[in-house]
């Protein structure tokens, strides 16, 4: 019994191992000591062993040289952590195992990881430049590390203060809002973990100040030949550079003087008027300010009034034409009278004195009491001038008679023309000429007045077209005779032009359109291809305007006419030779009046309010190759503005500006419109005009816009290639005409000529200026076939090439061959030895056959020598005379000769 109790007590005092302290995960720097704790209890006391990744760990008890020590408590102590790129003996998952004879206990896994922090940042911050008040951002990505490193920033070697609300750091990104000059400095991104710290490359943050105007240029008004200065002072950091532009173009050197913040113009001229812009720019911004320079030119007389002797009951006319900037206001005054007469001033019912728009004073039904001095005065803000002329009465004689006046005619461009005017009367009249109502002689040396009164015009231009008036004047009165002179593009044979159509008849009239019909005139030369319609409305313009062309039928409706306006129409026929003489003028026809809704409106009030409206255009914006956006602002708007009329015309690519085209914007509240369907690469002049029904306000100042250019869509025309010099010459002459004007798509700047051979070493290329139409290309190789092509180029690039022209220098047949490149094979075959040998053999056979035929022919002739009336098949004549072949001589084989030898 005692023995049993003793055994039971012993069994209670011994028990198997159990882990009372488990090891914990560790992250340790390389080379540093570390301890993995493990504590076990049991009876008898258990032994402890360590395992790494399933393998028993060697400690100092196994190998005294080991850097791992098993402590009495069971913990594993590392004298230093060994870790390399290839060998990582200490890195892994560890467990401790406690054993005695009663059993064993295993701890939880514990990992030992080696801390790491690489040197190189994955992203270094970059230098940044910002303007004061902008947001600056610097960004870095820390080096790879374990544990994952954290980042902070240093500025100028001091840790960045994050208490400033403007500074935020998220991850590796530093953001500074509303930057100040004090934020300028050197920034470094710092990455840190238990291994230590790493610094990024330095980044320089520069905070600059945008340019700010201290003094802006102001609008100025000066007289011609006066000096003017524009001041423009700018502050910024770094100091901004300053430059000047006029109408968006850098000002030329020499014409203007620039000193620091000053632009000086000495002796201003009319061409200096415009917008001058001061542009200041530095690294963080640019500003610009504009000022308008208005040039005033003192009034000057173009035509002075002259003394006149006029018979009683006749009409006296005193011209008074002036010029100046702005256009002078002209008015008349009779000496000794306080009354002033202005152009278009309403006259009283009993008044016979009036002033026209161009300042001409007219006194109709002259009486004795009208004799005296009349003073013409011109006034502007730039000054005033005056001139006077005397009116004296004369005996009652009939006015001059113009016996032969000028006739309507069409002249070729560049030629000479004679407008006849023969007048007679007592006293002998003097003859003068006007064009479109303005005095003509003395303004252009190409115009000369002959002794008998006729007008001679040399070297006619397109601008010479217009209405010419022969005026015969004497003391007994004045008589005039009008004719129209048209200068056309092409020189033509007048007899080959189509005859004038019949007088146009009006078939329908509305307030904005008139329908016309006519009969074709007699044809001459080629058939009529189309018709051109011209219209004249006295209140619309002072000249004939083309309102329709390419009209294929003999009836047409002219649209977009002005209501309540009288129009005249003429029709011209067009054929291949050009534009024919005009038809007789149509009867005057008035478009219908405006709608009844406008009735009852005070017309004078409407005209006055529209006259006060000021439309200011902005710079047009080019949207595409064929469209431009036009915008404007309105000062002093009126309730009577019904819409806006946008007028535009082509000013480049033609000898003179084209006719005005109109596009109406019928919504008074809108201030922009898009002009589409324009030509590519063309400069257009644009202006805007407010309107209310038939009433129209003042035009805005004109502005120009050039549509975008495109490379030409057609090749040069009529390309011709000829050899130059002898048979063995190495040069060719290439000539051409420009592409069609409607397919040039801009301003032609150059022509390119390619001479391409079968091998690149023989290629020869050449470029010439746009004014050149032919060129000699040298340096070619004889016996080599070249493909010659020509193309035109604009600023947008080179256009379509012409059809290849083939040429072989030194060839025995033709110099030039046109067609496909398949002709190369013919020349190659001709050069083959087999072909040459075959050709020689064929010639020998033909020669032998011809000899045999001559022998047979001679024998036959001897046999027929007694027959009369027989003539040889051809007659041999002396040198220089022709050889005649009878029709039945049997020589049809000549028809088979190649065209080169025929």
Secondary structure by P-SEA (a helix, b strand, c coil): caaaaaaaaaaaabbbbbbcbbbbbbbbcccbbbbbbbbbbcccbbbbbbbcccbbbbccccccccccccccccbbbbcbbbbccccccccbbbbbbbbcccccccccbbbbbbbbbbccccbbbbbbbbcccbbbbbbbbccccccbbbbbccccccccccccccccccccbbbbccccccccbbbbbbbbcccbbbbccbbbbbbbbcccccbbbbbbbbcccbbbbbbbbbbcccbbbbbbbccccccccccccccccbbbbcccccccccbbbbbbbcccbbbbbbbbbbbbbcccccbbbbbbbbcccbbbbbbbbbcccccbbbbbbcccccccccccccccccccccccccbbbbbcccccccbbbbbbbbbccccccbbbbbbbbbccccccccccccccccccccbbbbbbbbbbcccbbbbbbbccccccccccccccccccbbbbbcccccccccbbbbbbbcccbbbbbbbbbbbcccccccccccccccccccccccccbbbbbbbbcccccccccbbbbbbbbcccccccccccccccccccccccccccbbbbbbbbbbcccccccccccccccccccccccccccaaaaaaaaaaabbbbbcccccccccbbbbbbccccccccccbbbbbbbbcccccccccbbbbbbcccccccccccccccbbbbbbbbbbbccccccccccbbbbbcccccccccccbbbbbbcccccccbbbbbbbccccccccccccbbbbbbccccccccccccccccccbbbbccccccbbbbbbbbbbccccccccccbbbbbccccccccccccccaaaaaaaaacaaaaaaaaaaaaaaaaaaaaaaaaaaaaaaaaccccccccccccccccbbbbbccccccccccccccccc
